[in-house]
Amino acid sequence: MRRTVPIFATLSTLLVLALSIFTQSTLHASPPVPSQTNNPEPGLSPPYATDHVLVKLTQSYASEPPAGYEHIFGNWYRAAVQPHETIESTLALLAASAQVEIVEPDYLLGIGPVHARHLQITPAERPTGQPDFTPNDPFYPRQWHFPPVQAPAAWTRTQGDGVTVAIIDSGISKGTDLACRTFVHDYNAITNQSGPGVADDDYGHGTHVAGTVAQCTNNGLGVAGLAFGVNLMPVKVLNAQGTGYASDVAQGIDWARAQGAAIINLSLSAPCNGQSWPGCSFSIIDSAITAAAAADVFIAAAAGNNGDSSVGAPANHPDAVAVAAVDYSLNRATYSNRGSALSVSAPGGDLYKDENNDGYGDGVLQQANFDGLWGYYYVDGTSMASPHVAGAAAMLRALFPQASRHQIQSALETTALDRGAPGFDSYFGYGVIQIADAIDALGQQFPTPTSTMTATLTPTSTPTPTISPTPTATPARLPEVWLPLLWRSYRPPTPTPTRTPTSTPTPTITPSATPVPTTCAELVSNGGFEENSAWIFPVTPNRARYTWKTVHSGQRSVELGMQPEAARLAGRATDGGIIGQANEWNPATDDIYAIAYQSLHVPSDIETATLTFWHWLGTEDSNGDWQRVTLISPEDFHTIAEPMRVLAHYGDWRQETFDVTPFKGQDMLLYLQTYNDDDGRNTWMQIDDISLKICRVVQ
């Protein structure tokens, strides 16, 4: 996963995940004894576990392992580092043992952000043709990533019915738009528990990935999935911070194999920094992949989001189908890894582009639960490309159950839409998958496919989608790696009726009305930003923050965006935990959002509602960046109103006033946001004394 955006400025969150996955050290088939255990990345555990190592015993000793060894699968065990030993001495000691075939650290994997540069890329010719079937899901028209892989044409022939797909990830939250799915053999490799509910997603990534594979489709709700007839097997190997050990990933793969999964999706990867397999690999994961492949399991794996010249591990394994990402124009996504281990490409998107000019970043759209906030999110990354291939493989396996994983992979490769250099190349593999063409190719080998159709599909020619509200979500802090955008929508003004007088009216004098008494109240909490309360500051590389540097009144205001270097070090407060934090961001290379918001409800029985706020705006840019204040619906994250959207610079405080009365009776998020593109010119904004005052008539 890479980045996400909520269908807020979105649609991501409708996050930005979209997402890169990495280990914190170089990987080796037979790793050297590590010289240190410090972690080069802040906020994570060391690059490998320090309390145990991984041991693969030789066949003759595997049946009687030493006391205290914890079995993982096959001949693999966890061996504890004894109190009088170090991890270095333990690795060296076990490597010299005749009982041990392989010993290695238990490396830590995780999901973290990668910030792609915004490049101008010439649009490529897109596949055309009238779709055979258009789902009635209201947000399907925004899922630009399904038509380029021929999903509409394939849906009338197969939906993946009866095939089990294992999502080896952070788990799956079984939300409203996944309620129709059959979940089988849930497993949590972290706790070694199985059964319903043990693999619930507490991070968000796995749910989004699962949605691309199998979101409930043609149910009049939310979005569509690709293979919407499959069974899902949730296998949790990543924790609530999006990290997990190689041993858990391997154990999850082996569980999926043993429980009968036909397809496995691995939207996780570790950068190989130019190395190829097996020079860059996890031995324990390799063993699990080899065993799964021997059972004819098709394994789709994300190539990685480092823009590296080599495919990441474990996608670089010969028995995995390594998937690169393309953007809306089917050009290689700038973050996508490349290399000779690639197989095919699929849409992964790029949130920093809007090539279809629909007002939203071009991410892959699915439902997810990010940190308690349910919604429909755009996310980009090879993590999003891989489930397109997993879903396609499930559709083919359902229609041709006698086809082997090799035959399915070959059909996807030989029918792929060629991109880049003719034939195979290290940027796209064989090209962008074409599911309907792959069905035709397998149909030549297996001329009597098994029908998998259970739902009644009504072909449409020119669908007229109806956007319906989605279930109410509870606003919550967004996870670190998601960068929320805003889903813009506009209310047309209500026309004023034209009155045609029938005769010349006679003027009359109307007595002045007696003033109606009212009582007023404030809805915004901590509108002066003097306390560390009420406002939510999503963690982005350039995080919004309190400041005393420029205030309209009181001691503090809120600052969003990035000022020139000389101003960045001054005036940051030091309390509250989110104040004055360093922002690791380069304005010359990174597209960055800064965000602050709080949740409000405007009662329906009010007479007036008025939003006022003071702002101090600054920029070095002339286009591309923006400063904005927006009211957003927490139900489907569309923009209710946009009181301010500008790109301006002036050296004083100015006030804005906006009438919120037309929106009474609504829940909303009061959303402050700046956007800096990657042109090296800074844009920033201070907001202070923000108020939403409501007034009622006194009865």
C-alpha positions as CSV (number, residue, x, y, z in Angstrom):
1,M,0.0,0.0,0.0
2,R,1.2,3.5,-0.5
3,R,-1.0,6.6,0.1
4,T,-4.7,7.0,0.8
5,V,-7.3,9.7,0.6
6,P,-10.9,9.6,2.1
7,I,-13.6,10.0,-0.4
8,F,-13.1,13.3,1.7
9,A,-11.2,15.5,-1.0
10,T,-11.3,12.7,-2.5
11,L,-12.9,10.1,-2.5
12,S,-9.0,7.2,-0.7
13,T,-9.5,8.1,2.8
14,L,-12.1,8.0,-0.8
15,L,-5.4,6.6,2.0
16,V,-2.1,8.4,0.0
17,L,-2.0,4.2,1.7
18,A,-0.7,5.1,-1.7
19,L,1.6,2.6,0.2
20,S,5.1,1.2,0.4
21,I,6.2,-1.8,2.4
22,F,9.7,-2.4,3.5
23,T,12.1,-4.1,5.9
24,Q,14.6,-2.1,7.8
25,S,17.7,-3.9,6.5
26,T,19.0,-5.6,3.4
27,L,17.7,-9.1,3.0
28,H,19.8,-12.2,2.3
29,A,19.1,-15.8,1.6
30,S,21.8,-16.7,4.2
31,P,22.1,-13.4,6.1
32,P,25.4,-12.4,7.7
33,V,25.6,-12.0,11.4
34,P,24.2,-8.5,12.0
35,S,26.6,-6.0,13.4
36,Q,23.9,-3.9,15.0
37,T,20.2,-4.0,15.9
38,N,19.4,-0.3,15.8
39,N,16.5,0.7,13.6
40,P,17.2,3.2,10.8
41,E,13.5,4.2,10.6
42,P,11.9,6.1,13.5
43,G,8.9,4.8,15.2
44,L,9.4,1.1,14.4
45,S,10.9,-1.8,16.2
46,P,14.4,-3.0,15.3
47,P,14.8,-4.5,11.8
48,Y,14.6,-8.0,13.2
49,A,13.4,-9.6,16.5
50,T,16.0,-9.5,19.2
51,D,14.5,-12.2,21.4
52,H,14.5,-15.0,18.9
53,V,15.9,-16.3,15.6
54,L,14.4,-18.5,12.9
55,V,15.8,-22.0,12.4
56,K,15.1,-24.5,9.7
57,L,16.1,-27.9,11.0
58,T,17.4,-30.6,8.8
59,Q,15.0,-33.4,7.9
60,S,16.6,-35.9,10.2
61,Y,16.2,-33.6,13.3
62,A,12.9,-31.9,12.5
63,S,10.8,-34.6,14.1
64,E,12.5,-34.1,17.4
65,P,13.3,-30.4,17.8
66,P,15.3,-29.2,20.8
67,A,13.2,-28.3,23.9
68,G,11.8,-24.8,23.8
69,Y,11.7,-24.5,20.0
70,E,8.4,-23.0,18.8
71,H,7.1,-24.7,15.7
72,I,6.0,-22.4,12.8
73,F,5.4,-24.7,9.9
74,G,7.3,-27.5,8.1
75,N,10.8,-27.7,9.5
76,W,10.8,-24.1,10.6
77,Y,11.0,-23.1,14.3
78,R,11.6,-20.0,16.5
79,A,14.5,-20.4,18.8
80,A,14.7,-18.1,21.8
81,V,17.9,-16.1,22.4
82,Q,19.1,-17.2,25.8
83,P,19.7,-14.7,28.6
84,H,23.5,-15.2,28.5
85,E,23.6,-14.9,24.7
86,T,23.3,-12.2,22.1
87,I,21.5,-12.5,18.8
88,E,24.8,-12.4,17.1
89,S,26.2,-15.3,19.1
90,T,23.0,-17.2,18.8
91,L,23.1,-16.9,15.0
92,A,26.7,-18.0,14.9
93,L,26.2,-20.9,17.2
94,L,23.2,-22.3,15.3
95,A,24.9,-21.8,11.9
96,A,27.6,-24.2,13.0
97,S,25.2,-26.9,14.1
98,A,24.7,-30.0,12.0
99,Q,21.1,-30.0,13.0
100,V,20.4,-26.7,11.3
101,E,19.9,-26.2,7.6
102,I,19.2,-22.4,7.7
103,V,19.3,-19.8,10.5
104,E,18.3,-16.2,10.0
105,P,16.9,-13.2,12.0
106,D,13.2,-12.7,12.0
107,Y,13.0,-9.6,9.9
108,L,10.4,-6.9,10.4
109,L,8.2,-5.8,7.6
110,G,5.9,-2.8,7.5
111,I,3.9,-0.4,5.5
112,G,5.0,3.2,5.2
113,P,4.6,6.2,2.9
114,V,6.4,7.0,-0.3
115,H,6.0,10.4,-1.8
116,A,6.0,10.3,-5.6
117,R,6.9,13.3,-7.7
118,H,4.2,14.8,-9.9
119,L,5.4,14.2,-13.4
120,Q,3.7,15.1,-16.7
121,I,3.2,11.9,-18.6
122,T,1.8,11.7,-22.1
123,P,-1.5,9.8,-21.9
124,A,-1.5,6.4,-23.6
125,E,-4.2,5.0,-25.7
126,R,-6.8,3.3,-23.5
127,P,-8.7,0.1,-24.3
128,T,-12.1,1.0,-25.7
129,G,-15.3,-0.9,-26.3
130,Q,-18.8,-1.0,-24.9
131,P,-19.0,-2.6,-21.5
132,D,-21.0,-5.8,-21.3
133,F,-22.1,-5.2,-17.8
134,T,-22.2,-2.2,-15.6
135,P,-22.8,-2.7,-11.8
136,N,-25.4,-0.5,-10.1
137,D,-23.1,0.3,-7.2
138,P,-23.3,4.1,-7.0
139,F,-19.6,4.8,-6.8
140,Y,-18.7,2.3,-9.6
141,P,-18.4,5.2,-12.2
142,R,-15.5,6.4,-10.1
143,Q,-13.6,3.1,-10.3
144,W,-11.7,4.0,-13.4
145,H,-9.3,1.0,-12.7
146,F,-11.7,-1.8,-13.7
147,P,-12.5,-1.1,-17.4
148,P,-8.8,-1.0,-18.5
149,V,-8.5,-4.7,-17.3
150,Q,-11.6,-5.7,-19.2
151,A,-13.6,-6.3,-16.1
152,P,-17.0,-5.3,-17.5
153,A,-16.6,-7.8,-20.4
154,A,-15.4,-10.6,-18.1
155,W,-18.2,-10.2,-15.6
156,T,-20.8,-11.7,-17.9
157,R,-18.7,-14.9,-18.0
158,T,-17.2,-15.3,-14.6
159,Q,-17.4,-13.7,-11.1
160,G,-15.0,-16.1,-9.4
161,D,-17.8,-18.1,-7.7
162,G,-16.6,-20.8,-5.2
163,V,-12.9,-19.9,-5.4
164,T,-11.2,-19.1,-2.1
165,V,-8.8,-16.1,-2.1
166,A,-6.5,-15.6,0.9
167,I,-5.7,-11.9,1.7
168,I,-2.5,-12.1,3.7
169,D,-2.3,-8.6,5.2
170,S,-3.5,-6.6,8.2
171,G,-6.8,-8.5,8.3
172,I,-10.2,-7.7,7.0
173,S,-12.9,-5.6,8.6
174,K,-16.3,-7.0,7.5
175,G,-18.1,-3.8,6.8
176,T,-21.4,-3.1,5.1
177,D,-20.1,-3.5,1.6
178,L,-18.4,-6.8,2.4
179,A,-21.4,-8.2,4.3
180,C,-22.4,-10.5,1.4
181,R,-19.0,-12.3,1.3
182,T,-18.4,-15.7,2.7
183,F,-15.4,-15.6,5.0
184,V,-13.6,-18.9,5.6
185,H,-10.8,-20.1,7.9
186,D,-9.9,-16.7,9.5
187,Y,-6.4,-16.8,11.0
188,N,-4.2,-14.5,13.0
189,A,-0.6,-15.5,12.6
190,I,0.5,-12.9,15.2
191,T,-1.5,-14.6,18.0
192,N,-1.7,-18.0,16.3
193,Q,-5.5,-18.1,16.6
194,S,-8.1,-19.2,14.2
195,G,-11.8,-18.7,14.0
196,P,-14.4,-16.0,13.1
197,G,-13.2,-12.5,14.0
198,V,-9.6,-13.3,15.0
199,A,-8.3,-11.6,11.8
200,D,-10.2,-8.3,12.0
201,D,-8.3,-5.4,10.4
202,D,-7.0,-2.8,12.9
203,Y,-4.9,-1.0,10.4
204,G,-7.1,-0.6,7.2
205,H,-4.8,-1.8,4.5
206,G,-6.1,-5.4,4.2
207,T,-9.7,-4.4,4.0
208,H,-9.1,-2.1,1.1
209,V,-7.1,-4.8,-0.7
210,A,-9.8,-7.3,-0.1
211,G,-12.4,-4.9,-1.5
212,T,-10.6,-4.8,-4.9
213,V,-10.7,-8.5,-5.0
214,A,-14.2,-9.2,-3.8
215,Q,-16.3,-6.2,-2.7
216,C,-20.0,-6.9,-2.8
217,T,-21.1,-5.9,-6.3
218,N,-24.4,-4.9,-8.1
219,N,-26.0,-4.4,-4.7
220,G,-26.8,-0.7,-5.1
221,L,-24.3,0.2,-2.4
222,G,-20.8,1.8,-2.5
223,V,-18.4,0.3,-4.9
224,A,-17.7,-2.9,-6.9
225,G,-15.1,-5.6,-6.6
226,L,-13.5,-7.6,-9.3
227,A,-14.1,-11.3,-8.4
228,F,-17.3,-10.7,-6.4
229,G,-18.3,-14.3,-6.2
230,V,-15.3,-15.6,-4.3
231,N,-14.9,-16.7,-0.7
232,L,-12.4,-14.6,1.3
233,M,-9.9,-16.0,3.7
234,P,-8.6,-13.3,6.1
235,V,-5.1,-14.0,7.2
236,K,-3.6,-11.4,9.6
237,V,0.1,-11.0,9.6
238,L,0.5,-7.2,10.1
239,N,-0.4,-5.5,13.4
240,A,-2.2,-2.2,14.1
241,Q,1.0,-0.3,13.2
242,G,1.2,-2.0,9.8
243,T,4.2,-4.1,10.7
244,G,4.9,-7.8,11.1
245,Y,7.6,-10.4,11.1
246,A,8.7,-12.6,8.2
247,S,7.8,-15.6,10.3
248,D,4.2,-14.5,10.6
249,V,4.0,-13.8,6.8
250,A,5.4,-17.3,6.1
251,Q,3.0,-18.9,8.7
252,G,0.1,-17.1,7.1
253,I,1.0,-18.3,3.6
254,D,1.3,-21.9,4.9
255,W,-2.0,-21.6,6.7
256,A,-3.7,-20.5,3.5
257,R,-2.2,-23.4,1.6
258,A,-3.2,-25.9,4.2
259,Q,-6.8,-24.6,4.4
260,G,-7.4,-24.8,0.6
261,A,-6.9,-21.3,-0.7
262,A,-6.6,-21.4,-4.5
263,I,-5.3,-17.8,-4.7
264,I,-3.1,-15.8,-2.4
265,N,-2.6,-12.1,-2.5
266,L,0.6,-10.6,-0.9
267,S,0.3,-6.8,-0.9
268,L,3.5,-6.4,1.1
269,S,7.1,-6.1,-0.1
270,A,10.7,-5.4,1.0
271,P,13.0,-3.3,-1.2
272,C,15.9,-5.2,-2.7
273,N,18.1,-2.2,-3.7
274,G,19.1,-3.6,-7.1
275,Q,19.5,-7.2,-5.9
276,S,17.6,-10.1,-7.4
277,W,16.4,-13.4,-5.9
278,P,17.8,-15.3,-4.1
279,G,20.3,-12.6,-3.1
280,C,17.4,-10.6,-1.7
281,S,14.9,-12.9,0.0
282,F,13.5,-14.3,3.2
283,S,14.3,-18.0,3.4
284,I,11.3,-18.7,5.6
285,I,8.9,-17.0,3.2
286,D,10.6,-18.7,0.3
287,S,9.9,-22.1,1.9
288,A,6.2,-21.2,2.4
289,I,5.8,-19.9,-1.2
290,T,7.5,-23.0,-2.6
291,A,5.1,-25.3,-0.7
292,A,2.1,-23.3,-1.8
293,A,3.2,-23.3,-5.4
294,A,3.6,-27.1,-5.2
295,A,-0.1,-27.2,-4.1
296,D,-0.9,-25.2,-7.3
297,V,-1.8,-22.1,-5.4
298,F,-1.6,-18.9,-7.6
299,I,0.3,-16.2,-5.7
300,A,0.0,-12.5,-6.7
301,A,2.5,-10.2,-5.0
302,A,3.1,-6.4,-5.1
303,A,6.4,-5.5,-6.7
304,G,7.0,-2.7,-4.2
305,N,6.8,1.1,-4.2
306,N,10.4,2.3,-4.0
307,G,10.9,3.1,-7.7
308,D,13.7,0.6,-7.4
309,S,15.5,-1.1,-10.3
310,S,14.6,-4.5,-8.8
311,V,11.4,-6.2,-7.7
312,G,11.0,-6.4,-4.0
313,A,10.8,-9.6,-1.9
314,P,8.8,-11.8,-1.8
315,A,7.4,-10.8,-5.2
316,N,10.7,-11.6,-6.8
317,H,10.3,-15.3,-5.9
318,P,10.1,-17.4,-9.1
319,D,6.8,-18.9,-7.9
320,A,5.1,-15.6,-7.3
321,V,3.5,-13.4,-9.9
322,A,5.1,-10.0,-9.4
323,V,2.7,-7.1,-10.2
324,A,3.8,-3.6,-11.2
325,A,1.5,-0.6,-11.0
326,V,0.2,1.7,-13.8
327,D,-1.6,5.0,-13.5
328,Y,-4.8,6.2,-15.1
329,S,-3.2,6.6,-18.5
330,L,-1.7,3.1,-18.2
331,N,1.8,4.5,-17.9
332,R,4.1,3.0,-15.2
333,A,3.4,4.6,-11.9
334,T,6.5,6.5,-10.8
335,Y,6.7,4.7,-7.5
336,S,6.5,1.2,-9.0
337,N,9.5,-1.1,-8.8
338,R,10.8,-2.6,-12.0
339,G,13.1,-5.5,-12.9
340,S,13.3,-8.8,-14.7
341,A,11.2,-10.6,-12.1
342,L,8.0,-8.7,-13.1
343,S,5.2,-10.7,-14.6
344,V,2.3,-8.2,-15.4
345,S,1.0,-4.8,-14.5
346,A,-2.4,-3.6,-13.2
347,P,-3.9,-0.3,-12.1
348,G,-2.3,1.0,-8.9
349,G,-3.1,4.7,-9.6
350,D,-1.4,7.9,-8.5
351,L,-3.2,10.2,-6.0
352,Y,-1.1,13.2,-7.0
353,K,-2.6,13.2,-10.5
354,D,-6.1,13.8,-11.8
355,E,-5.8,12.7,-15.4
356,N,-9.5,12.0,-15.9
357,N,-10.3,15.5,-14.6
358,D,-13.0,14.3,-12.2
359,G,-11.7,16.4,-9.3
360,Y,-10.2,13.4,-7.4
361,G,-6.8,11.9,-7.2
362,D,-6.4,8.9,-9.5
363,G,-6.3,6.2,-6.8
364,V,-8.0,2.8,-6.5
365,L,-11.3,3.2,-4.8
366,Q,-12.6,0.8,-2.2
367,Q,-14.3,0.7,1.2
368,A,-12.0,0.6,4.3
369,N,-11.9,1.3,8.0
370,F,-8.9,3.5,8.7
371,D,-8.5,4.1,12.4
372,G,-12.2,3.7,13.1
373,L,-13.3,5.9,10.2
374,W,-15.4,3.9,7.8
375,G,-15.6,5.2,4.3
376,Y,-14.7,4.7,0.6
377,Y,-11.1,5.5,0.0
378,Y,-8.8,6.1,-2.9
379,V,-5.4,4.4,-2.3
380,D,-2.5,4.1,-4.7
381,G,0.5,1.7,-4.8
382,T,1.5,-1.8,-6.1
383,S,-0.5,-3.0,-3.1
384,M,-3.6,-1.9,-5.0
385,A,-2.4,-3.4,-8.3
386,S,-1.7,-6.9,-7.0
387,P,-5.4,-7.6,-5.9
388,H,-6.5,-6.8,-9.5
389,V,-4.3,-9.8,-10.6
390,A,-5.4,-12.0,-7.7
391,G,-9.1,-11.2,-8.6
392,A,-8.4,-11.9,-12.3
393,A,-6.8,-15.3,-11.4
394,A,-9.8,-16.2,-9.2
395,M,-12.2,-15.4,-12.1
396,L,-10.1,-17.7,-14.4
397,R,-9.8,-20.5,-11.9
398,A,-13.6,-20.4,-11.3
399,L,-14.3,-20.7,-15.1
400,F,-11.5,-23.2,-15.8
401,P,-11.0,-25.2,-12.5
402,Q,-8.7,-27.6,-14.4
403,A,-6.3,-24.9,-15.4
404,S,-3.0,-24.9,-13.4
405,R,-1.5,-21.8,-11.8
406,H,1.1,-21.8,-14.6
407,Q,-1.6,-21.9,-17.3
408,I,-3.5,-19.0,-15.6
409,Q,-0.3,-17.0,-15.3
410,S,0.6,-17.7,-19.0
411,A,-2.9,-16.6,-20.1
412,L,-2.6,-13.4,-18.2
413,E,0.9,-12.7,-19.6
414,T,0.3,-13.6,-23.3
415,T,-2.9,-11.6,-23.6
416,A,-1.7,-8.5,-21.6
417,L,-1.9,-5.1,-23.2
418,D,1.6,-4.4,-24.3
419,R,3.1,-1.2,-22.8
420,G,6.6,0.2,-23.1
421,A,9.0,-1.7,-25.3
422,P,7.5,-4.4,-27.5
423,G,7.1,-7.7,-25.6
424,F,8.4,-8.2,-22.1
425,D,10.2,-5.3,-20.5
426,S,11.4,-4.5,-17.0
427,Y,8.9,-1.7,-16.4
428,F,5.6,-3.4,-17.3
429,G,6.4,-7.1,-17.4
430,Y,4.3,-8.4,-20.2
431,G,1.8,-5.5,-19.9
432,V,-1.5,-4.6,-18.3
433,I,-3.8,-7.7,-17.7
434,Q,-6.8,-8.1,-20.0
435,I,-9.2,-10.5,-18.3
436,A,-11.7,-11.1,-21.1
437,D,-8.8,-11.9,-23.5
438,A,-7.3,-14.3,-21.0
439,I,-10.6,-16.1,-20.7
440,D,-10.6,-16.5,-24.5
441,A,-7.0,-17.8,-24.4
442,L,-7.8,-20.4,-21.8
443,G,-11.0,-21.3,-23.6
444,Q,-8.8,-22.5,-26.5
445,Q,-7.1,-25.0,-24.1
446,F,-10.3,-25.9,-22.2
447,P,-13.2,-25.4,-24.7
448,T,-16.0,-26.2,-22.3
449,P,-15.6,-23.9,-19.3
450,T,-17.5,-24.5,-16.1
451,S,-20.2,-21.8,-15.7
452,T,-19.9,-19.9,-12.4
453,M,-22.7,-17.4,-12.9
454,T,-25.1,-17.1,-9.9
455,A,-26.1,-13.5,-10.0
456,T,-28.4,-12.1,-12.6
457,L,-26.5,-9.5,-14.6
458,T,-28.3,-7.0,-16.7
459,P,-26.1,-5.6,-19.5
460,T,-26.3,-1.9,-19.9
461,S,-25.0,0.4,-22.6
462,T,-24.9,3.9,-21.2
463,P,-25.5,3.7,-17.5
464,T,-26.8,6.6,-15.5
465,P,-25.3,6.1,-12.0
466,T,-27.1,7.5,-9.0
467,I,-24.9,8.5,-6.1
468,S,-26.6,7.4,-2.9
469,P,-25.4,8.3,0.6
470,T,-23.2,5.7,2.3
471,P,-23.6,4.6,5.9
472,T,-22.6,7.2,8.5
473,A,-19.0,7.0,9.5
474,T,-17.6,8.0,12.9
475,P,-14.8,10.6,12.3
476,A,-11.6,9.6,13.9
477,R,-7.9,10.3,13.6
478,L,-6.5,9.1,10.3
479,P,-3.5,6.8,10.3
480,E,-0.1,8.2,9.7
481,V,0.4,7.1,6.1
482,W,-2.9,8.3,4.7
483,L,-3.1,11.8,3.2
484,P,-6.7,12.9,3.1
485,L,-7.9,14.9,0.2
486,L,-11.4,16.4,-0.2
487,W,-14.2,15.1,-2.4
488,R,-15.6,18.2,-4.1
489,S,-19.2,18.5,-5.0
490,Y,-21.1,21.6,-5.7
491,R,-24.7,22.6,-5.0
492,P,-26.3,24.5,-7.8
493,P,-27.9,27.7,-6.6
494,T,-31.6,27.6,-6.1
495,P,-33.2,29.7,-8.8
496,T,-35.3,32.7,-7.8
497,P,-38.8,32.6,-9.3
498,T,-39.6,35.4,-11.7
499,R,-42.8,37.3,-10.7
500,T,-44.9,38.9,-13.4
501,P,-47.2,41.6,-12.0
502,T,-50.7,41.6,-13.4
503,S,-51.3,45.2,-12.5
504,T,-49.6,48.2,-11.1
505,P,-49.4,47.6,-7.4
506,T,-50.6,50.2,-5.0
507,P,-47.9,51.1,-2.5
508,T,-48.8,50.3,1.1
509,I,-47.0,51.2,4.3
510,T,-46.1,48.1,6.4
511,P,-45.4,48.8,10.1
512,S,-41.9,47.7,11.3
513,A,-42.0,44.2,12.8
514,T,-41.3,43.7,16.4
515,P,-37.7,42.2,16.7
516,V,-37.8,38.5,17.4
517,P,-35.7,37.5,20.4
518,T,-33.0,34.9,19.8
519,T,-30.5,33.0,21.7
520,C,-27.1,32.0,20.2
521,A,-24.5,29.3,20.9
522,E,-21.1,28.4,19.7
523,L,-20.5,25.0,18.0
524,V,-16.8,25.0,17.4
525,S,-14.7,23.8,20.3
526,N,-11.3,25.4,20.9
527,G,-11.8,27.8,18.1
528,G,-8.9,30.0,19.3
529,F,-6.6,26.9,19.4
530,E,-5.5,27.8,23.0
531,E,-6.0,24.3,24.2
532,N,-4.8,20.9,23.0
533,S,-8.4,19.6,22.3
534,A,-11.1,19.1,19.8
535,W,-9.0,19.3,16.6
536,I,-7.7,16.3,14.9
537,F,-4.3,16.6,13.1
538,P,-3.8,13.6,10.7
539,V,-0.1,12.6,10.6
540,T,1.3,13.6,7.3
541,P,5.0,14.4,6.4
542,N,4.1,18.1,6.8
543,R,1.7,18.0,9.7
544,A,-0.6,20.8,10.8
545,R,0.5,22.3,14.1
546,Y,-0.3,24.9,16.7
547,T,2.0,28.0,16.6
548,W,2.5,31.2,18.6
549,K,4.4,32.8,15.6
550,T,1.4,34.6,14.1
551,V,-1.8,35.0,16.1
552,H,-5.0,37.0,15.7
553,S,-5.8,36.9,19.4
554,G,-4.7,35.0,22.4
555,Q,-1.4,33.0,22.5
556,R,-1.8,30.5,19.6
557,S,-3.2,29.9,16.2
558,V,-3.0,26.8,13.9
559,E,-0.5,26.7,11.0
560,L,-0.8,24.5,7.9
561,G,1.6,24.1,5.0
562,M,5.2,25.0,4.7
563,Q,6.9,28.4,5.1
564,P,10.4,29.3,3.8
565,E,13.3,27.7,5.6
566,A,14.0,30.8,7.8
567,A,10.5,30.7,9.2
568,R,10.2,27.0,9.8
569,L,12.2,26.9,13.0
570,A,10.5,29.8,14.7
571,G,7.3,30.0,16.8
572,R,6.5,26.3,17.2
573,A,4.8,25.5,20.5
574,T,6.2,22.6,22.5
575,D,3.3,21.0,24.3
576,G,0.4,18.8,23.3
577,G,2.3,16.1,21.5
578,I,1.5,17.3,18.0
579,I,3.1,20.7,18.3
580,G,6.4,21.6,16.8
581,Q,7.1,18.2,15.3
582,A,9.7,18.1,12.6
583,N,8.3,17.8,9.1
584,E,10.4,15.5,6.9
585,W,9.4,17.1,3.6
586,N,11.3,18.5,0.6
587,P,9.2,21.1,-1.2
588,A,11.2,20.5,-4.4
589,T,10.3,16.8,-4.6
590,D,7.2,16.1,-2.6
591,D,3.4,16.7,-3.0
592,I,2.1,17.3,0.5
593,Y,-1.1,18.0,2.3
594,A,-1.5,19.5,5.8
595,I,-4.9,19.0,7.5
596,A,-6.8,19.8,10.7
597,Y,-10.5,19.1,11.3
598,Q,-13.2,18.6,13.9
599,S,-16.7,17.1,13.9
600,L,-19.8,19.3,14.2
601,H,-23.6,18.9,14.1
602,V,-25.7,21.8,13.0
603,P,-29.2,21.4,14.7
604,S,-32.3,21.5,12.5
605,D,-34.3,23.9,14.8
606,I,-32.0,26.9,14.4
607,E,-32.8,30.2,12.7
608,T,-29.2,31.0,11.5
609,A,-25.8,29.5,11.4
610,T,-22.8,31.6,10.6
611,L,-19.2,30.5,10.1
612,T,-16.4,33.1,10.7
613,F,-12.7,32.7,10.8
614,W,-9.5,34.8,10.5
615,H,-6.7,33.8,8.1
616,W,-3.2,34.8,7.3
617,L,-2.1,33.4,4.0
618,G,1.3,33.1,2.3
619,T,2.7,31.5,-0.8
620,E,5.7,31.6,-3.1
621,D,3.7,29.9,-5.8
622,S,1.4,31.2,-8.6
623,N,-0.5,28.0,-9.4
624,G,-0.9,24.4,-8.3
625,D,-1.0,25.0,-4.5
626,W,-4.0,26.0,-2.5
627,Q,-5.4,27.0,0.9
628,R,-8.9,26.0,1.8
629,V,-11.6,25.7,4.4
630,T,-14.3,23.1,3.7
631,L,-17.4,21.6,5.2
632,I,-17.6,17.8,4.6
633,S,-20.3,15.2,5.1
634,P,-19.1,12.3,7.3
635,E,-21.7,10.1,5.7
636,D,-20.2,9.8,2.3
637,F,-17.4,12.4,2.6
638,H,-18.6,14.7,-0.2
639,T,-18.1,18.5,0.1
640,I,-21.1,20.2,1.5
641,A,-19.7,23.7,1.0
642,E,-16.4,25.4,0.4
643,P,-16.2,28.7,2.3
644,M,-12.7,29.4,1.1
645,R,-10.4,28.0,-1.6
646,V,-7.6,30.3,-2.7
647,L,-3.9,30.7,-3.5
648,A,-3.0,34.0,-2.0
649,H,-0.3,35.9,-0.2
650,Y,-0.8,38.9,2.1
651,G,0.8,40.0,5.3
652,D,-2.1,40.6,7.6
653,W,-5.1,38.9,9.2
654,R,-8.4,38.9,7.2
655,Q,-11.8,37.6,8.1
656,E,-14.1,35.3,6.1
657,T,-17.8,34.9,6.9
658,F,-20.0,32.1,5.4
659,D,-23.7,31.4,5.9
660,V,-24.2,27.7,7.0
661,T,-27.9,28.1,7.6
662,P,-28.9,26.2,4.4
663,F,-27.1,23.1,5.8
664,K,-28.9,23.0,9.2
665,G,-29.8,19.5,10.4
666,Q,-26.5,18.1,9.1
667,D,-23.5,16.5,10.5
668,M,-20.3,17.8,9.1
669,L,-16.5,18.0,9.4
670,L,-15.0,21.4,9.6
671,Y,-11.9,20.8,7.5
672,L,-8.8,23.0,7.2
673,Q,-6.2,22.1,4.5
674,T,-3.3,23.3,2.5
675,Y,-1.7,21.6,-0.5
676,N,1.9,22.0,-1.7
677,D,2.9,20.5,-5.1
678,D,6.5,19.5,-5.9
679,D,7.7,22.7,-7.6
680,G,9.8,23.9,-4.7
681,R,7.6,26.9,-3.9
682,N,6.1,27.0,-0.4
683,T,2.5,27.7,0.5
684,W,1.2,28.1,4.1
685,M,-1.8,29.3,6.1
686,Q,-2.6,30.4,9.7
687,I,-6.2,30.1,11.0
688,D,-7.4,31.7,14.2
689,D,-10.6,32.5,16.1
690,I,-12.8,30.2,14.0
691,S,-16.4,30.2,15.0
692,L,-19.7,28.6,13.9
693,K,-22.4,30.4,15.8
694,I,-26.0,29.2,15.7
695,C,-29.0,31.2,16.8
696,R,-32.6,30.1,17.8
697,V,-35.8,32.0,18.2
698,V,-36.8,32.3,21.8
699,Q,-40.2,30.8,22.2
